[in-house]
């Protein structure tokens, strides 16, 4: 780890982290869908216009994958060891070609890992946001982080 490493001990409940930038491109929406979720809503503009979404939209799985990328972009210096739990995952509105997404997350809780001295759990609420500030995905989850006292 480096001097800039952020450990479990360094995070305060209520701390907010924001950042990242990911542009949703039509060809990437379609290629992701072709491999993982080949529904017309994600692959064909004409067919998608006749669906509940009224136009081409990214797969929820792709939106979740973008969340993972944005999370990494914000936290490369976190002493994260692993994800422990994801819950309350909600897709709130369609993600469209041209949408620019970013991430905001807030630390909700912390506690030591009972069976692993030197490690702690951190709970956070995450929102993937469009450029207009409206969330497209929300989730809560726990990660396991290394404690500074371990180093």
C-alpha positions in Angstrom: 0.0 0.0 0.0 1.1 3.6 -0.5 1.0 6.7 1.7 -2.2 7.7 -0.1 -3.9 4.4 0.7 -7.3 4.9 2.4 -7.9 2.3 5.1 -11.0 1.3 7.0 -9.9 3.5 9.9 -9.8 6.5 7.6 -13.4 6.4 6.5 -16.0 8.4 8.5 -19.7 7.6 8.6 -21.4 10.2 6.5 -18.4 10.7 4.1 -19.5 11.2 0.5 -17.4 10.3 -2.5 -18.4 11.4 -6.1 -16.8 11.1 -9.4 -16.1 9.0 -12.4 -17.4 9.6 -15.9 -18.7 7.0 -18.4 -20.4 7.8 -21.7 -23.0 5.2 -22.8 -22.4 4.6 -26.5 -24.9 2.9 -28.8 -22.4 0.4 -30.2 -21.3 -0.6 -26.7 -24.9 -1.0 -25.5 -25.6 -3.3 -28.4 -22.4 -5.3 -28.1 -22.8 -5.9 -24.4 -26.4 -6.9 -25.0 -25.4 -9.3 -27.8 -23.2 -11.1 -25.4 -25.1 -11.0 -22.2 -28.7 -9.8 -22.6 -29.9 -10.0 -26.2 -33.3 -8.4 -25.8 -34.7 -6.2 -28.5 -34.8 -3.3 -26.0 -31.0 -3.4 -25.9 -30.2 -4.2 -29.5 -32.7 -2.8 -32.0 -33.9 0.8 -32.0 -37.1 0.1 -34.0 -38.1 -2.9 -31.8 -37.1 -1.0 -28.6 -39.4 2.0 -29.6 -42.3 -0.4 -29.2 -41.4 -1.5 -25.7 -42.1 -0.2 -22.2 -38.9 1.8 -22.5 -39.8 3.6 -25.8 -36.4 3.4 -27.2 -33.0 1.7 -27.0 -31.7 1.3 -23.5 -28.7 -0.3 -21.8 -29.2 -3.7 -20.1 -29.5 -3.5 -16.3 -26.5 -5.9 -16.2 -24.5 -3.4 -18.2 -25.5 -0.5 -15.9 -24.4 -2.6 -12.9 -21.0 -3.2 -14.7 -20.6 0.5 -15.3 -21.3 1.0 -11.5 -18.4 -1.4 -10.9 -16.1 0.5 -13.2 -17.1 3.9 -11.7 -16.5 2.5 -8.2 -13.0 1.5 -9.2 -12.3 4.9 -10.8 -13.2 6.6 -7.5 -11.5 4.2 -5.1 -8.2 3.0 -6.6 -6.5 3.9 -3.3 -8.9 2.2 -1.0 -7.5 -0.8 0.8 -10.5 -2.9 -0.3 -10.1 -6.6 -0.1 -13.5 -7.9 -1.4 -17.2 -7.2 -1.8 -19.2 -8.9 0.9 -22.9 -8.1 0.1 -25.0 -6.2 -2.3 -28.7 -5.5 -1.6 -31.5 -3.1 -2.3 -30.4 -2.9 -6.0 -32.9 -0.8 -7.9 -32.9 0.3 -11.5 -34.8 3.6 -11.5 -34.9 4.7 -15.1 -33.6 3.6 -18.5 -30.0 4.3 -19.5 -29.9 5.7 -23.0 -27.2 6.1 -25.7 -25.4 9.4 -24.9 -26.1 9.3 -21.2 -23.0 10.4 -19.2 -22.9 8.5 -15.9 -21.1 9.2 -12.7 -21.1 7.7 -9.2 -22.0 9.1 -5.7 -21.7 7.0 -2.6 -22.0 7.6 1.1 -20.6 5.7 4.0 -23.4 4.4 6.2 -21.8 2.1 8.7 -18.6 0.4 9.7 -17.7 -2.5 12.0 -14.8 -4.8 12.5 -14.8 -8.3 10.8 -15.3 -10.5 13.9 -13.2 -13.5 12.7 -10.5 -11.6 10.8 -8.5 -9.1 13.0 -7.1 -6.3 10.9 -10.1 -6.1 8.6 -13.4 -4.2 8.8 -16.7 -4.0 7.0 -17.9 -0.8 5.4 -21.5 -0.3 4.3 -22.3 2.4 1.6 -25.3 3.6 -0.4 -24.4 4.0 -4.1 -26.1 6.0 -6.8 -25.2 5.9 -10.5 -26.3 9.4 -11.8 -27.0 10.8 -15.2 -25.5 14.2 -16.0 -28.8 15.9 -14.9 -28.3 14.4 -11.4 -31.1 11.9 -11.7 -30.2 8.4 -10.4 -30.5 5.4 -12.8 -29.3 2.8 -10.3 -29.1 2.6 -6.5 -27.7 -0.1 -4.3 -26.4 -0.7 -0.8 -23.5 -2.9 -0.1 -20.8 -4.0 2.3 -17.1 -4.3 1.4 -14.2 -5.6 3.4 -11.3 -3.3 3.9 -7.9 -3.6 5.5 -7.4 -1.6 8.7 -4.5 0.8 9.0 -3.5 -1.0 12.3 -2.8 -4.1 10.2 -0.1 -2.4 8.2 
